[in-house]
Amino acid sequence: MERKWASNMLLNIIQSEIDKLGVKINLDEDYKYWHGIDSHRKYLEKQIKEFMLSSDPILITCFSKKDDKLSQWRAYGQDGYGVAIGFDLNKIRLLQDKKNNINVKDVIYNEKKQVTEISKAIKQSVKHMKELFNEDLVRISDDFNEYFTEEFDAFCEVIVDKLEPISCYIKNSAFIEEEEIRIIYDSGLYSEVQRYEINRYFKDIKKVDKYKINPIRFCSKNDMLVAYSDINFNDFISENIITEIVLGPKSRLKEDDVFYFLLSNGYDGYNIEVRRSKATYR
């Protein structure tokens, strides 16, 4: 749904944003690509549809800035019987790593800010096309607008590529109360993966700061195979990466038992606050 949300936003603003950049193209003009695709907009929509159907996995871990919210307990906390584990955000942000395509992002719910993000992507894509124009020694025209029109398919490839990461951290404003922060990991796995690349995805362990990113595995969930990759943070345990634990409003756990459990697993239970939810179902 987030891919759909981002795609719809792109389609709604792309003509006006291209116009602002001084590119003269009417996305709805008659332009034959092939049967049924008779305009630039329809071609872009086709590319977006393929993007929507893509199964190349981008792996996401979701956190909330809210430690004790009733709606979150109901949706994600075993209907109040579970616990909320509080992590040190500064240590989570150490996972940010361009080399391994890992981002730590605050989810954007404000539509004006979302438009800004997508506008940046459009601007970068047009810039890419201008670079191609300047480098192309056998270009079809010395007029950039004509070149852009004739090479619009290349522009679509670029903008869809840029839309993918954006769709991982923009979300319908109806979810604003979740106040999410996400770890986004694009492993680069793709459906045409070659034999010589297999170890890179399914055997190799990647290191980011003191974290270890384990190889991709699969689990069965809701009658589907779902890709995941565990993040090993053992080397941060002694640095109190976990700062607090909130027991759900229906939790039967005792604070002392959680304290002993933490100690038995190598955590400094003396510096991890364990408390009960203030929410109530009554």
Backbone torsions as a table, in degrees:
resi	resn	phi	psi	omega
1	MET	NA	-31.8	179.6
2	GLU	-71.1	-33.2	173.6
3	ARG	-63.6	-41.9	179.0
4	LYS	-64.1	-41.3	-179.9
5	TRP	-61.3	-47.8	-179.3
6	ALA	-65.8	-39.9	-178.9
7	SER	-64.2	-43.9	179.2
8	ASN	-63.2	-39.0	178.8
9	MET	-63.8	-42.7	178.6
10	LEU	-59.4	-48.5	-178.1
11	LEU	-63.2	-31.6	-178.3
12	ASN	-73.0	-28.9	-172.8
13	ILE	-113.3	-7.4	-168.3
14	ILE	-63.1	-41.3	-178.9
15	GLN	-63.2	-46.8	-178.1
16	SER	-65.6	-36.2	-179.2
17	GLU	-71.3	-38.2	176.3
18	ILE	-64.8	-41.0	177.8
19	ASP	-59.1	-42.3	-179.3
20	LYS	-61.3	-29.6	-178.1
21	LEU	-85.0	1.8	176.2
22	GLY	82.0	13.1	178.2
23	VAL	-89.0	125.7	-177.0
24	LYS	-98.3	101.0	175.1
25	ILE	-153.6	134.8	175.6
26	ASN	-99.0	109.1	-175.4
27	LEU	-63.9	-19.6	-176.9
28	ASP	-101.4	5.4	178.6
29	GLU	-68.2	155.8	176.4
30	ASP	-65.6	121.3	-179.9
31	TYR	-153.6	113.3	-172.7
32	LYS	-83.8	116.6	170.4
33	TYR	-94.4	-59.5	170.5
34	TRP	-161.0	-173.4	-173.4
35	HIS	-57.5	124.5	178.4
36	GLY	87.4	-14.8	178.4
37	ILE	-114.0	89.3	-171.4
38	ASP	-119.5	24.6	173.1
39	SER	-157.2	161.5	178.6
40	HIS	-63.8	-38.4	-179.7
41	ARG	-62.7	-43.0	179.9
42	LYS	-64.7	-34.8	177.3
43	TYR	-66.2	-43.6	177.9
44	LEU	-62.0	-41.9	178.7
45	GLU	-60.7	-38.4	177.8
46	LYS	-63.6	-44.0	179.2
47	GLN	-63.3	-39.3	179.1
48	ILE	-67.1	-37.8	178.4
49	LYS	-61.4	-41.5	177.7
50	GLU	-65.7	-38.2	176.0
51	PHE	-61.2	-40.2	-180.0
52	MET	-64.5	-32.7	-176.1
53	LEU	-89.6	-6.2	-177.4
54	SER	-60.7	137.2	179.5
55	SER	-109.6	7.4	176.3
56	ASP	-63.4	121.1	-168.7
57	PRO	-76.5	128.5	164.5
58	ILE	-110.6	125.3	-171.7
59	LEU	-99.3	133.7	-173.9
60	ILE	-132.7	133.7	169.7
61	THR	-110.1	131.1	-175.5
62	CYS	-111.0	131.0	174.5
63	PHE	-119.9	161.6	173.6
64	SER	-120.4	143.9	175.5
65	LYS	-75.1	-14.9	-178.3
66	LYS	-93.1	127.7	-175.6
67	ASP	-92.4	-14.6	-172.2
68	ASP	-153.6	73.1	-178.0
69	LYS	-119.6	127.8	-172.5
70	LEU	-57.9	-42.1	-179.2
71	SER	-63.1	-33.7	179.0
72	GLN	-71.7	-39.0	175.8
73	TRP	-59.7	-44.4	-177.2
74	ARG	-66.6	-39.8	-175.3
75	ALA	-81.6	-38.6	-169.4
76	TYR	-127.3	-7.1	-173.8
77	GLY	-110.4	41.3	177.3
78	GLN	54.2	42.6	179.9
79	ASP	53.5	36.8	175.5
80	GLY	95.5	-8.3	179.0
81	TYR	-85.8	-13.5	-175.4
82	GLY	-86.2	-162.1	178.5
83	VAL	-132.5	156.9	172.0
84	ALA	-109.3	124.9	-178.0
85	ILE	-101.9	121.6	-178.2
86	GLY	-93.3	120.1	178.9
87	PHE	-100.9	153.7	174.8
88	ASP	-75.4	110.7	-175.2
89	LEU	-62.6	-34.4	179.2
90	ASN	-60.8	-36.1	178.8
91	LYS	-76.3	-34.5	176.2
92	ILE	-62.0	-39.2	-177.7
93	ARG	-66.7	-16.2	176.7
94	LEU	-67.5	-12.8	177.2
95	LEU	-73.8	-17.5	179.0
96	GLN	-54.6	119.7	-174.4
97	ASP	-154.4	107.3	-176.8
98	LYS	-64.6	-39.0	-177.2
99	LYS	-58.4	-41.2	-177.8
100	ASN	-100.2	14.5	176.9
101	ASN	56.0	46.1	176.8
102	ILE	-114.9	126.9	177.9
103	ASN	-123.6	146.4	171.8
104	VAL	-115.9	114.3	-170.3
105	LYS	-130.0	140.1	167.3
106	ASP	-77.4	131.4	178.1
107	VAL	-68.2	135.6	179.7
108	ILE	-98.9	122.8	178.9
109	TYR	-106.4	-23.8	-178.1
110	ASN	-72.6	123.9	-173.5
111	GLU	-67.4	-32.8	177.5
112	LYS	-63.9	-40.6	178.0
113	LYS	-69.1	-34.1	177.1
114	GLN	-65.5	-42.3	177.4
115	VAL	-60.2	-39.9	178.3
116	THR	-59.8	-43.3	-180.0
117	GLU	-63.3	-44.9	-178.4
118	ILE	-70.4	-34.9	176.8
119	SER	-62.3	-39.9	176.5
120	LYS	-59.5	-42.0	-179.5
121	ALA	-64.7	-39.5	178.1
122	ILE	-64.7	-44.2	179.8
123	LYS	-61.2	-43.4	179.5
124	GLN	-65.1	-36.0	-179.6
125	SER	-69.8	-39.6	176.1
126	VAL	-65.4	-39.8	176.8
127	LYS	-59.6	-41.9	177.5
128	HIS	-59.9	-41.5	179.9
129	MET	-65.8	-36.9	177.5
130	LYS	-66.2	-35.4	177.0
131	GLU	-66.7	-41.2	176.6
132	LEU	-62.4	-41.4	-180.0
133	PHE	-59.7	-45.1	-178.2
134	ASN	-70.6	-28.9	-177.6
135	GLU	-88.8	-18.7	-174.7
136	ASP	-78.0	108.7	-177.7
137	LEU	-82.3	-14.0	179.3
138	VAL	-121.3	34.7	-177.8
139	ARG	-64.5	154.2	-174.7
140	ILE	-73.9	-20.1	-178.4
141	SER	-155.2	151.2	174.9
142	ASP	-89.1	1.8	176.5
143	ASP	-97.9	119.6	-174.9
144	PHE	-61.0	-37.8	-178.7
145	ASN	-62.4	-40.9	177.1
146	GLU	-67.1	-41.7	178.6
147	TYR	-60.6	-45.4	-178.8
148	PHE	-60.8	-41.7	179.6
149	THR	-63.7	-46.3	-177.4
150	GLU	-70.6	-28.0	-178.1
151	GLU	-107.5	26.2	-176.2
152	PHE	-61.2	-29.3	178.2
153	ASP	-61.6	-35.8	177.4
154	ALA	-67.6	-39.7	176.1
155	PHE	-59.7	-42.2	-179.2
156	CYS	-61.1	-40.6	178.6
157	GLU	-61.0	-42.8	-178.0
158	VAL	-67.8	-47.4	-175.3
159	ILE	-67.7	-34.7	177.7
160	VAL	-68.3	-38.4	175.9
161	ASP	-60.6	-39.6	-179.2
162	LYS	-75.6	-24.8	-179.7
163	LEU	-70.9	-31.4	-175.0
164	GLU	-58.4	-53.8	179.5
165	PRO	-64.8	-34.5	179.3
166	ILE	-62.6	-38.7	-177.9
167	SER	-65.2	-14.1	179.9
168	CYS	-81.7	-13.2	-178.0
169	TYR	-136.8	17.9	167.4
170	ILE	-119.0	145.4	-170.4
171	LYS	-151.8	151.1	176.2
172	ASN	-49.2	132.9	-176.7
173	SER	-62.9	-14.0	177.3
174	ALA	-63.1	-18.2	-178.4
175	PHE	-99.3	13.6	-171.3
176	ILE	-58.9	-29.7	-177.2
177	GLU	-68.2	-14.9	178.5
178	GLU	-72.5	-27.4	178.6
179	GLU	45.8	61.5	-173.9
180	GLU	-80.1	147.8	163.1
181	ILE	-124.5	136.4	-174.3
182	ARG	-125.1	141.5	164.6
183	ILE	-94.5	122.3	-175.8
184	ILE	-117.5	119.5	-175.9
185	TYR	-121.9	110.4	175.2
186	ASP	-99.4	100.4	-175.8
187	SER	-69.9	-18.0	-176.5
188	GLY	86.4	0.6	179.1
189	LEU	-62.0	136.1	-178.0
190	TYR	-142.5	161.6	-170.0
191	SER	-67.6	-21.7	179.3
192	GLU	-96.2	25.2	-176.9
193	VAL	-52.7	135.6	-178.3
194	GLN	-90.2	159.3	-178.0
195	ARG	-58.8	-40.3	-176.8
196	TYR	-69.0	-12.8	-178.4
197	GLU	-95.4	-7.5	-170.4
198	ILE	-56.7	-45.9	-178.4
199	ASN	-58.0	-37.0	-178.1
200	ARG	-56.6	-35.1	-176.7
201	TYR	-97.8	-36.7	-168.1
202	PHE	-112.7	-0.8	179.3
203	LYS	-133.8	-35.3	-174.3
204	ASP	-74.3	140.9	173.4
205	ILE	-100.5	129.6	179.5
206	LYS	-99.6	146.6	-179.8
207	LYS	-115.2	131.2	175.8
208	VAL	-132.2	112.9	-173.6
209	ASP	53.9	-122.1	177.7
210	LYS	-98.0	5.6	179.2
211	TYR	-87.0	154.8	170.1
212	LYS	-122.0	127.9	177.8
213	ILE	-100.2	110.3	-175.1
214	ASN	-75.4	159.6	-179.8
215	PRO	-59.1	160.5	179.2
216	ILE	-68.2	134.3	174.5
217	ARG	-128.2	176.0	179.4
218	PHE	-132.6	143.7	173.9
219	CYS	-128.0	160.0	177.8
220	SER	-91.3	126.0	-178.6
221	LYS	-147.3	123.9	179.8
222	ASN	51.3	45.7	177.8
223	ASP	64.5	22.9	177.6
224	MET	-129.6	160.7	170.0
225	LEU	-93.5	124.5	-176.0
226	VAL	-118.8	127.1	179.5
227	ALA	-76.9	145.0	174.2
228	TYR	-152.0	163.4	176.7
229	SER	-143.7	114.8	-178.2
230	ASP	-68.4	140.7	173.4
231	ILE	-102.6	114.6	179.8
232	ASN	-87.8	116.8	-179.1
233	PHE	-117.0	27.9	-178.1
234	ASN	-54.8	-36.9	-176.6
235	ASP	-73.2	-7.4	176.7
236	PHE	-101.6	-4.4	-177.6
237	ILE	-60.3	-43.1	-178.9
238	SER	-70.6	-14.0	179.5
239	GLU	-99.6	16.0	176.4
240	ASN	56.8	53.6	175.0
241	ILE	-64.7	-29.2	172.5
242	ILE	-96.6	124.5	-173.9
243	THR	-106.7	-25.5	-178.8
244	GLU	-159.9	158.9	174.7
245	ILE	-134.7	125.1	179.0
246	VAL	-106.7	123.8	178.9
247	LEU	-82.5	133.1	-176.4
248	GLY	-61.4	160.3	-177.1
249	PRO	-61.3	-20.7	177.0
250	LYS	-108.9	2.7	-174.1
251	SER	-61.0	138.7	177.8
252	ARG	-99.1	2.7	178.7
253	LEU	-69.7	148.8	174.3
254	LYS	-102.8	140.6	-178.1
255	GLU	-55.2	-42.4	-179.0
256	ASP	-63.1	-40.2	179.9
257	ASP	-64.2	-38.7	177.2
258	VAL	-65.1	-41.1	178.4
259	PHE	-58.2	-48.5	179.7
260	TYR	-65.3	-38.3	178.7
261	PHE	-60.7	-42.3	178.2
262	LEU	-62.0	-46.9	179.6
263	LEU	-59.6	-40.5	-176.7
264	SER	-68.6	-18.1	-179.6
265	ASN	-107.9	17.6	172.6
266	GLY	88.6	5.5	179.5
267	TYR	-89.5	152.1	176.3
268	ASP	-83.7	83.1	-177.0
269	GLY	-60.4	-19.7	-179.4
270	TYR	-71.4	-22.7	-178.4
271	ASN	-112.6	16.1	175.2
272	ILE	-116.0	116.6	-178.8
273	GLU	-74.7	128.5	175.6
274	VAL	-116.2	121.4	-177.6
275	ARG	-145.6	165.9	-178.6
276	ARG	-94.1	149.7	175.5
277	SER	-61.8	145.2	175.0
278	LYS	-92.4	-5.4	178.7
279	ALA	-72.4	157.1	177.8
280	THR	-142.6	145.7	178.5
281	TYR	-92.9	-3.4	-175.2
282	ARG	-88.0	NA	NA
